[in-house]
C-alpha cells in the first residue's frame, strides 16, 4: 500500500513538473509575442503572427490559468503582467461555466492573493493593472455572488485592512460592480436583480464602509501633508480618498436617499468640507452634484435643504472664491463648473420643494444663494454664464419665489449682467476680452463658439422676458438708457476694418458687438413690456422720444444700420398710440431700401448691404401685416413711394421690388371690397402682365434653346466678375415670377365672414355648408398660368443631356447646386467673416446658379400657394392634372435630387393638403398615381447604388467621384427619401392618429434625436384621400411597395417615421381583400429586413418589432406561409415557434397579456435583429442564472431540485 502511494505521489510530482515546464515554456513564448505586438519597430507581419498566437492561446490552451498567474507575477514587466491578467479575465468571461469547481476556487483564491500581495504599492502600480485586476474580481462576483460566495463583502473588508494599496483596489471593485449592475446593466435580468437586491440589503454596511474609509484617509492625509518626510504616505491616503469619492459617485445616483441623508446628512457635510481640499475638491463636488440632482419623492428630498444652511453655504462660497482667485488653471476651472452645476441643482430642488401646499419655507440664506449665483452669471467664462440661465428662468417662473422681494431685487442686477453677457466677445482665436482665455478651454474653433453663443443668447432672451414679466418698467428704462448711449457714442471699428468700405465695422468691431447686444436687449424687453402692462400703463412719451432719436440717427455703416432698423421695429408699437409718426417711420425704412455704401457704385453688393435692404423690406412687410389698419390711411403715400422706386429698373433687386409690392397687397386686403381690390391688383400687375404675355417672352418661356440664349447661359464670358450682358433679361423673368408669387401669397379675402360677404368675396357654399370665397387676384394670376407652366416645362427640360451640352463654357455648371446649399446639406459651417463681407454672388456663374435655383423654387412656390389662395378657381382649371403632368412632372429622370426635393415640399404637398375632396378623383389621383410609382422606382435605384457602393471595397472610382461628392449624393438621397415618405404620410394618414411634423427635418439632422415611443396611436387611420388612392390598384401597389421597401433603406429617421405612421394603416386597408400569399410573405419579410438593417437603433427596432408582431398576429391564421418565413430566421427555436403558433391559432386558449406575447415574439425573431458594428463580431459572454434568492420555494419540489446543473448543492462555492 505504502509503495503504491509513493508511486502515485511520484507520478503526481512528475505530472506537476511537466505542467510546470510546459507553463514556463509557453510563458516564454507569450512574453516574446507580447513584446513583438507592443514594439513599434515590429513589422506588420510579425505583429499579426504574434497577435494570432496570443488569441489562439487564450481560446484553446487548457492551462491558461497557471500561465496567466505566472505572467501576472510582480517580477514581470507591466505590459506582460497586464497581458497575464487579461488571460485570467478571458478565462472568467468565457470558460467559467465549463470550469471544474476546484479550478474556480483555485483561480479566485489566487486573484485575491494578487490583490493582497501581488501588486506594487499604490503610488507605483500602473493604473491599467489596477483596472484589469478589479475587472477580474467583478466578473467572478457577477457569476457567483451572493449564492455561491456569501462572504465576498467580508473578504473585501479584510483586504482593505491590509493597507492603502488593497483599499484602493477594493474601491475600484465596488465601483465597477455598481457600474456593470446598475448603470450599464451588462448581465442577465435575474443575475442583475439578485446582485442589486443583495447590494441594497447590504447598503448600510457598504455606505458605512465607504464613509469610514473616506474619513480615515482624509484625516491622515490632512495630518501628514504638511510634513515633507511623510509625503509618500500622505499621497497614498489622498489616492484612497479620491478612489472613495469616485466609488461614492457610482452609488449616490441610485441608492435610497435615506443613505445619503443619514446621520443628519453627515455625507453631505463631509463633501462640503472637502470642497476646500484642492486634491479632493473635484471628486467631492461631483458627489455633491449627483446627490443634489436626485429626483424622487419630495418628502425624501427635503433634508437636502440643509445645503442652504450657514455652514454648507459658507464652504461652497469660500471654495468658489478660492478657485476663482487663483487665475485660470484647468483643474480649478473644472471645479468651478462643477460648483456652478451644484448651485443650479440646488435651485432646481428649491423650486421643486417650495410650493403653495408645501411646508418648506424660503431658506434664510436665499439672498446669499442669489448673490453667489449672480457671481457665476457675471464670471468671464461664457460657458459658466450660460450654465446659470435655466435656473434663473425656473426662479423667475416659480409661483412662490417670483413674489419674493429678494428675487425681485435681483432682477435689475440680472438684467445689468445680461447687458454684458449679450455682447458677443470671447472668440477663442482672439484676445480682446477676458472671456477668450476661458473659451480656449471650452471651444475648438470660432465656429463652435459662434454656434454656442447664438443658442446662449436665445436662452438669455427667454429668461430676460421672464424677468421683465415681473418688472417690465426696469427693463424698458435700461433699454432706453443703453439705446441713448449707443446713439451718442462715436463708432469704433477696431483693428479689423470691413471689406465693405474704409472706416466701416466688421462683425468683430467693438461698436457693432455693442449695437448688436443692445438691439437684442431692447427687442426682448420692449416686446415683453407691451405684453405685460395694461394699455394705460405704457410709457408712451418715453417710447416716442426713443423712436424719434432712432429715426433721426444717420449712419452709412450697413451693420449698424441693420441694428437701427431692428430698433425701429421694436419701438413701432408706440406709433399705434401716436399715428402721426408713421410717415417718419416709412421715410426711414424707404431710405434704407435703397441703401448703398457708395452711391452709384458698380461693384457687387456685399451681404451686409444686401441684408440692410432686405431688412428694410421685411420691416415694411411686417408693419403692413401686423398693423394694416394703422397703415391704411397712408396707403396712397405708400403706393406713390413704391411706384417711384419701381420706375427705375436698376435701383432695386427683383426681390426688393416684389417685397414692396407684397406690402401694398397686404394693405389692399384691408379695402374689404372685392371690386376695388381687384382693380388695384390689376393696375399693380399690369407691367408684369405686359412683359409676361409679350410674344417674345412667350417664345423664350416655351423653348429651352431660346431660354438658354435669352438668360445668357450659352455665352463665354471674358471677365466673370463684372461682365454680365444678359443680367437684365434674367432680372425681368425674376421680376415677373417674384411678383406673381407675392400676389398669390398675400392677396386674401377678409377673415370675418360678414365682412367677406359684404365686400363681395362670397360666391356660394360647399355641400358641406362651408363658404366658398373668391380671391381678387384670381383673374390676373390665371391669365399668367399658361406661361408659368411653359417656364416650368422648359426649366425641367434644361436638364436633358442635349440641353446641358448647349450651356456656354463659363456656365457649364450653371444648373449645379450653389456651394452654400452643399455646405448646408453636409452640415459644414460658413466662415464667420465671409457671411457679411463677401459679395452675395462672387462671379457671374454664381449669379446664374442663384438665378436658376431661385427661379425653380419660386415657380413651385406659386403652384403650391395657388390652391390655398384661389381654392376652387384653381382646382377647376380645365385639364389641370394633364397640364401639371406635362409641365411640372416632365423629364423627372434627369432632374437632380436637390431640385426634386423642393418640388415635392413646396408644390405637391400643399397642392394635395388644401385640395377639396371633390377634386380627388379628377385632379389628385391622376397626378399622384404616376408620381408615386416613379418615385418608388427612382429611390429604389438610388439606394441600390448606395448599398452596392458600401459593399464594394475597391477605390477605382475615387478620382472621378471623391468622397465628399459621394457623401453629398448619399445625404441628398436620404433627404429626398424623407421628403417622399413624408409626402405619402401626409396624403394617406389622418392627423388625428399621428402628429405630423410638416416642417421637414433640418438638413443633416439625423437619427440621434429619435423618439423611442413607438406604438402608433390606435386612431391612426387613413384620410379620405388615402382611401381614394388605395382604391386604385396601381397607386395602392406603389404606396405599399414604397412604404415596405423603404424599411431597409439606410435612413433611420425615415424608417422610424414610416414604421410608426404609415405601414400598418396602409396594410390594414387591404387586409380584407384577397392578398396573394407571396405578397403577404413579402410584406413580412420586408419588415424583418428592416430589422436586419436598423435593429441596432432602439427606437427603430422597437417600432419594427411591433409592426412585425401586428402583421404576424393579423395574418398568420390565414397564411401558413408566414411560418415558413419565420423558420428561415437564423437560430430560431422551432419548439418555441410551435408554442407561439399554437397559442395564436387556438382561440379557446386564454389570451396571454399583450406584452408577454410581444416579448415572446421578439425572442423568436432575435436572429434577424441587426447589431451595431462594434457588437457584430464580439464573442458572446454567457452568465448563468443561479438559483433565485428571492422566490419562495414551493413545498411540492423534490429535494434534488435544490441541486444546480453541475450536481453541486447550494453550499458556498468559495470558502473564505
WOURDA-V455295 format. One record per run of one state. SS is the DSSP state (H for helix, E for strand, L for the rest). FROM is the first residue (numbers start at 1). LEN is the number of residues. If there is no record, write none. Layout:
# WOURDA-V455295
ss=[SS;SS]
from=[FROM;FROM]
len=[LEN;LEN]
This chain:
# WOURDA-V455295
ss=[L;H;L;H;L;H;L;H;L;H;L;H;L;H;L;H;L;H;L;H;L;H;L;H;L;H;L;H;L;H;L;H;L;H;L;H;L;H;L;H;L;H;L;H;L;H;L;H;L;H;L;H;L;H;L;H;L;H;L;H;L;E;H;L;H;L;H;L;H;L;H;L;H;L;H;L;H;L;H;L;E;L;E;L;H;L;H;L;H;L;H;L;H;L;E;L;H;L;H;L;H;L;H;L;H;L;H;L;H;L;H;E;L;H;L;E;L;H;L;H;L;H;L;H;L;H;L;H;L;H;L;H;L;H;L;H;L;H;L]
from=[1;2;39;44;61;64;72;78;99;101;118;127;145;152;161;164;184;189;202;203;225;228;253;257;261;262;275;281;293;298;309;310;326;330;354;366;378;382;388;389;398;401;404;405;422;435;443;446;471;472;489;510;533;535;538;540;553;558;577;579;594;606;607;627;628;633;635;648;654;672;674;693;695;703;704;712;727;747;753;759;762;766;771;774;778;798;801;805;809;812;819;827;834;838;839;840;844;871;872;876;880;886;892;895;897;914;917;952;956;959;963;989;990;1007;1010;1022;1023;1024;1031;1033;1049;1052;1071;1077;1095;1098;1116;1121;1128;1134;1146;1154;1165;1166;1169;1173;1177;1199;1203]
len=[1;37;5;17;3;8;6;21;2;17;9;18;7;9;3;20;5;13;1;22;3;25;4;4;1;13;6;12;5;11;1;16;4;24;12;12;4;6;1;9;3;3;1;17;13;8;3;25;1;17;21;23;2;3;2;13;5;19;2;15;12;1;20;1;5;2;13;6;18;2;19;2;8;1;8;15;20;6;6;3;4;5;3;4;20;3;4;4;3;7;8;7;4;1;1;4;27;1;4;4;6;6;3;2;17;3;35;4;3;4;26;1;17;3;12;1;1;7;2;16;3;19;6;18;3;18;5;7;6;12;8;11;1;3;4;4;22;4;14]
